[in-house]
């Protein structure tokens, strides 16, 4: 089979994956597309939003449709790093036992690791997860466990602040995307969510998702093929480099935000790793649209979730991060000359 034919067939599977999730998660088309982009870009996803908007449901739906082994951990203030690695208990004979924990028990078949309400977990737990995300491995029981196919999905409750721990910048940078899942605004969607009892039982909804839509054990190969099969022109490369510069010194490109001293706004722009993440995601976006070349719309489609959490503001502006990050990204898209 020709290489281009393989990409075409894989794209069909990826679009079917979106359709499966879209059957039970309505009014969230953009969120579903971006999670799908992250999956094939082989990046992790941090999903945030209000209580009850369906964050857990959409992540469970993706996990079922992708297949492979799935683990879920609930973020709590008493969760310790060891709880991810091993489980202690007393067996029926009264003897203490130690078994591999959620990160280890499935070995290389672990495909989806879902950390619910990650901001309720202590920084020590977040640090262990950071290593697992970066290296897809953990050392325990005198050996190294690898999970090359693992994607970490995490969600964060932004409403409640008691007994929570904000993620460190280094931890957030390990997520390819930081997505905000809004409450649906469409009246028909709202009516369905409230009055159609189909959407009232999350477990029954998940059962409607066809399992194993994509070959999870080939996701890494698919991701690599997409990256080598989708190309950027010289004009697109120059445009992306201008975007990078604009995250460091936006005033150089005539960008100004209301009520902001632009000379005191930026502590650090996007890192090389962040720009690499942007390009990985943009190539997948182009592939999902059936193209082997990038255009500016591919960059724009993934720019806010890929870079918004990777620009660091000075302390006087950090408290306004969500507002200013979105405003800065919007201004970069508007002000920079598009090829």
C-alpha positions as CSV (number, residue, x, y, z in Angstrom):
1,X,0.0,0.0,0.0
2,X,1.4,3.4,-0.9
3,X,2.3,5.8,1.8
4,X,-0.3,8.4,0.8
5,X,-3.0,5.6,0.8
6,X,-2.0,4.7,4.4
7,X,-2.5,8.3,5.5
8,X,-5.8,8.4,3.8
9,X,-7.0,5.2,5.5
10,X,-5.8,6.4,8.9
11,X,-7.6,9.7,8.3
12,X,-10.9,7.8,7.8
13,X,-10.3,6.0,11.1
14,X,-9.6,9.4,12.8
15,X,-12.8,10.9,11.5
16,X,-14.8,7.9,12.6
17,X,-13.3,8.4,16.0
18,X,-14.6,11.9,16.1
19,X,-18.0,10.7,15.0
20,X,-18.2,8.1,17.7
21,X,-17.4,10.6,20.4
22,X,-19.8,13.2,18.8
23,X,-22.7,10.8,19.1
24,X,-22.8,11.2,22.9
25,X,-21.0,14.5,23.5
26,X,-23.1,17.1,21.7
27,X,-22.4,20.8,21.3
28,X,-18.7,20.4,21.7
29,X,-17.5,19.9,18.1
30,X,-14.4,22.1,18.4
31,X,-13.3,20.4,21.7
32,X,-13.7,17.0,20.1
33,X,-11.6,18.0,17.1
34,X,-8.8,19.4,19.2
35,X,-8.6,16.4,21.4
36,X,-8.4,14.3,18.3
37,X,-5.6,16.5,17.0
38,X,-3.7,16.0,20.2
39,X,-4.2,12.3,20.1
40,X,-2.6,11.9,16.7
41,X,0.0,14.5,17.5
42,X,0.9,12.2,20.4
43,X,0.4,14.9,23.0
44,X,-1.3,15.1,26.4
45,X,-4.4,17.2,27.0
46,X,-5.5,19.3,30.0
47,X,-9.2,20.0,29.8
48,X,-10.8,22.6,32.0
49,X,-14.2,24.1,32.5
50,X,-17.1,24.5,34.9
51,X,-18.7,21.8,36.9
52,X,-20.9,19.4,35.0
53,X,-20.1,20.5,31.4
54,X,-19.1,17.0,30.4
55,X,-15.3,17.0,30.7
56,X,-15.1,13.5,32.2
57,X,-17.6,12.1,29.7
58,X,-15.7,13.3,26.6
59,X,-12.4,11.9,27.9
60,X,-14.0,8.6,28.8
61,X,-15.5,8.4,25.4
62,X,-12.2,9.0,23.7
63,X,-10.6,6.4,25.9
64,X,-13.2,3.8,24.9
65,X,-13.0,4.6,21.2
66,X,-9.2,4.4,21.2
67,X,-9.1,1.1,23.0
68,X,-6.1,-0.4,24.8
69,X,-5.8,-0.3,28.6
70,X,-7.5,2.5,30.5
71,X,-6.7,3.8,34.0
72,X,-8.4,6.6,36.0
73,X,-7.2,8.3,39.1
74,X,-9.2,10.8,41.2
75,X,-7.2,13.8,42.4
76,X,-7.6,14.2,46.1
77,X,-5.6,16.1,48.7
78,X,-4.5,12.8,50.4
79,X,-3.3,11.2,47.2
80,X,0.5,10.4,47.5
81,X,3.0,9.7,44.6
82,X,3.3,6.1,45.7
83,X,-0.5,5.6,45.1
84,X,0.2,5.9,41.4
85,X,3.0,3.3,41.5
86,X,1.8,0.6,43.9
87,X,-1.2,-0.6,45.9
88,X,-0.9,-2.1,49.4
89,X,-3.5,-4.3,50.9
90,X,-4.0,-7.3,53.2
91,X,-5.0,-10.5,51.5
92,X,-7.5,-13.2,52.6
93,X,-4.8,-14.9,54.7
94,X,-4.0,-11.7,56.5
95,X,-0.7,-11.2,54.8
96,X,0.4,-7.7,53.5
97,X,0.6,-7.5,49.7
98,X,2.0,-5.0,47.3
99,X,0.7,-4.9,43.7
100,X,1.5,-2.5,40.8
101,X,-0.6,0.6,40.9
102,X,-2.6,2.3,38.1
103,X,0.5,3.6,36.2
104,X,2.1,0.1,36.1
105,X,-0.4,-2.6,36.2
106,X,-1.1,-2.7,32.4
107,X,2.5,-2.3,31.3
108,X,2.9,-1.2,27.6
109,X,-0.8,-1.8,27.0
110,X,-1.6,1.4,28.9
111,X,-3.1,3.7,26.3
112,X,-5.1,6.2,28.3
113,X,-4.3,7.6,31.8
114,X,-7.1,9.8,33.0
115,X,-6.3,12.1,35.9
116,X,-9.6,13.6,37.2
117,X,-9.4,17.0,38.9
118,X,-5.6,17.1,38.8
119,X,-5.4,20.4,40.7
120,X,-6.6,18.6,43.8
121,X,-3.5,16.5,43.9
122,X,-0.4,17.5,45.8
123,X,2.6,19.0,43.9
124,X,4.6,15.8,44.6
125,X,2.0,13.7,42.7
126,X,2.0,16.2,39.9
127,X,5.8,15.9,39.7
128,X,5.6,12.1,39.3
129,X,3.0,12.5,36.6
130,X,5.2,15.1,34.9
131,X,8.0,12.5,34.5
132,X,5.6,9.9,33.3
133,X,4.2,12.3,30.7
134,X,7.7,13.5,29.5
135,X,9.4,10.1,29.4
136,X,6.5,7.7,29.3
137,X,8.3,5.6,31.9
138,X,8.6,5.2,35.7
139,X,11.2,3.4,37.8
140,X,9.7,1.1,40.5
141,X,10.3,-2.4,42.0
142,X,14.0,-2.3,40.8
143,X,13.1,-2.0,37.2
144,X,11.8,0.6,34.6
145,X,8.3,0.4,33.4
146,X,7.6,1.8,29.9
147,X,4.2,2.8,28.4
148,X,5.1,4.1,25.0
149,X,1.5,4.4,23.8
150,X,0.2,6.3,26.8
151,X,-1.7,9.6,26.4
152,X,-2.5,11.5,29.6
153,X,-5.9,13.2,29.8
154,X,-6.4,15.4,32.8
155,X,-9.2,17.8,33.8
156,X,-9.2,20.7,36.1
157,X,-12.1,22.2,38.1
158,X,-11.6,25.9,37.9
159,X,-14.6,26.8,40.0
160,X,-13.5,25.4,43.4
161,X,-10.3,26.7,44.9
162,X,-10.3,25.1,48.4
163,X,-7.8,22.3,48.9
164,X,-6.4,22.7,45.4
165,X,-2.9,23.1,44.0
166,X,-2.2,25.1,40.9
167,X,-0.1,23.3,38.4
168,X,3.5,24.4,38.1
169,X,4.5,26.0,34.8
170,X,6.7,23.0,34.0
171,X,3.8,20.6,34.4
172,X,1.5,22.7,32.3
173,X,4.1,22.9,29.5
174,X,4.0,19.1,29.3
175,X,0.5,19.3,28.0
176,X,0.3,19.7,24.2
177,X,-3.1,21.5,24.6
178,X,-4.8,23.3,27.4
179,X,-8.5,23.3,26.4
180,X,-11.4,25.2,27.8
181,X,-14.7,23.3,27.5
182,X,-17.5,25.8,27.6
183,X,-21.2,25.3,28.5
184,X,-23.1,24.8,25.2
185,X,-24.8,28.0,24.0
186,X,-27.1,26.5,21.3
187,X,-30.7,26.3,22.5
188,X,-31.4,22.9,20.9
189,X,-28.3,21.4,22.5
190,X,-29.3,22.8,25.9
191,X,-32.8,21.5,25.5
192,X,-31.5,18.0,24.6
193,X,-29.1,18.0,27.6
194,X,-31.8,18.9,30.0
195,X,-34.9,17.1,28.7
196,X,-33.6,14.1,26.7
197,X,-33.0,11.4,29.3
198,X,-30.5,9.7,27.0
199,X,-27.9,12.2,28.3
200,X,-28.7,11.7,32.0
201,X,-26.8,8.4,32.4
202,X,-23.1,8.9,31.6
203,X,-22.3,5.2,31.9
204,X,-25.0,4.2,29.5
205,X,-23.7,6.9,27.1
206,X,-20.2,5.6,27.2
207,X,-21.4,2.1,26.3
208,X,-22.8,3.5,23.0
209,X,-19.3,4.4,21.9
210,X,-17.8,1.7,19.6
211,X,-14.6,0.5,21.2
212,X,-11.3,0.3,19.4
213,X,-12.1,2.5,16.4
214,X,-8.4,3.1,15.8
215,X,-5.5,0.7,16.2
216,X,-4.1,2.0,19.5
217,X,-0.8,0.1,19.1
218,X,-0.1,1.9,15.9
219,X,-0.8,5.4,17.1
220,X,2.9,6.3,17.4
221,X,3.6,5.1,13.9
222,X,0.6,7.0,12.6
223,X,1.8,10.2,14.4
224,X,5.3,9.9,12.9
225,X,3.9,9.3,9.4
226,X,1.7,12.4,9.7
227,X,4.6,14.5,10.8
228,X,6.8,13.4,7.9
229,X,3.9,13.4,5.3
230,X,2.6,17.0,5.9
231,X,4.9,19.8,4.7
232,X,5.3,23.5,5.4
233,X,6.3,26.0,2.8
234,X,9.0,28.6,3.3
235,X,6.3,31.2,3.8
236,X,4.6,29.2,6.5
237,X,7.9,28.6,8.2
238,X,8.6,32.4,8.3
239,X,5.1,33.1,9.6
240,X,5.5,30.6,12.4
241,X,8.9,32.1,13.4
242,X,7.2,35.6,13.5
243,X,4.6,34.1,15.8
244,X,7.3,32.9,18.1
245,X,9.0,36.3,18.1
246,X,5.6,37.9,18.9
247,X,5.2,35.8,22.0
248,X,8.5,37.2,23.3
249,X,8.2,40.9,22.2
250,X,4.7,41.6,21.0
251,X,5.3,45.3,20.9
252,X,7.8,44.7,18.1
253,X,4.9,43.7,15.9
254,X,2.7,46.7,16.9
255,X,0.6,44.6,19.4
256,X,-1.0,46.5,22.2
257,X,-3.5,45.3,24.8
258,X,-5.9,47.7,26.5
259,X,-4.7,48.7,30.0
260,X,-1.4,46.8,29.7
261,X,2.1,48.1,29.8
262,X,3.5,45.9,27.0
263,X,7.1,46.4,28.1
264,X,6.2,44.8,31.4
265,X,3.9,42.1,30.2
266,X,6.1,39.2,29.1
267,X,8.3,37.3,31.5
268,X,9.2,34.6,28.9
269,X,7.8,33.7,25.5
270,X,7.1,30.3,24.1
271,X,9.9,27.8,24.4
272,X,11.3,25.8,21.4
273,X,9.4,22.8,22.8
274,X,6.2,24.8,22.7
275,X,6.7,25.9,19.1
276,X,7.5,22.3,18.1
277,X,4.2,21.3,19.8
278,X,2.4,23.9,17.7
279,X,3.8,22.5,14.5
280,X,3.0,18.9,15.4
281,X,-0.6,19.9,16.1
282,X,-0.9,22.0,12.9
283,X,0.3,19.1,10.7
284,X,-2.4,16.9,12.2
285,X,-5.0,19.6,11.6
286,X,-4.0,19.7,8.0
287,X,-4.1,15.9,7.7
288,X,-7.6,15.7,9.2
289,X,-8.7,18.2,6.5
290,X,-7.2,16.0,3.8
291,X,-4.1,18.0,2.9
292,X,-0.4,17.2,2.8
293,X,0.6,20.8,3.2
294,X,0.1,23.4,5.9
295,X,-1.9,26.6,5.4
296,X,-2.3,29.5,7.9
297,X,-5.7,28.2,9.0
298,X,-4.1,25.1,10.3
299,X,-1.8,27.2,12.5
300,X,-4.7,29.4,13.7
301,X,-6.8,26.3,14.5
302,X,-4.3,25.1,17.1
303,X,-2.5,28.2,18.2
304,X,-4.7,29.2,21.2
305,X,-4.7,25.8,22.9
306,X,-1.0,25.1,22.1
307,X,0.5,28.4,23.0
308,X,-1.9,30.2,25.4
309,X,-0.5,28.3,28.5
310,X,3.1,28.6,27.3
311,X,3.5,32.4,27.4
312,X,4.6,33.5,30.9
313,X,3.6,36.9,32.3
314,X,5.2,39.0,34.9
315,X,3.7,38.7,38.4
316,X,1.6,41.9,38.1
317,X,-0.2,40.4,35.1
318,X,-0.2,36.7,36.0
319,X,-3.4,37.0,38.0
320,X,-5.1,38.0,34.7
321,X,-3.6,35.1,32.8
322,X,-6.7,33.7,31.2
323,X,-7.9,37.0,29.9
324,X,-4.5,38.3,28.8
325,X,-3.4,35.0,27.2
326,X,-6.5,34.9,25.0
327,X,-6.2,38.6,24.1
328,X,-2.5,38.2,23.2
329,X,-3.1,35.2,21.0
330,X,-6.0,36.9,19.2
331,X,-3.8,40.0,18.6
332,X,-1.0,37.9,17.2
333,X,-3.4,36.3,14.7
334,X,-4.9,39.6,13.8
335,X,-1.7,41.7,13.5
336,X,0.8,39.4,11.9
337,X,0.9,39.4,8.1
338,X,-0.5,36.1,6.9
339,X,1.3,34.4,4.0
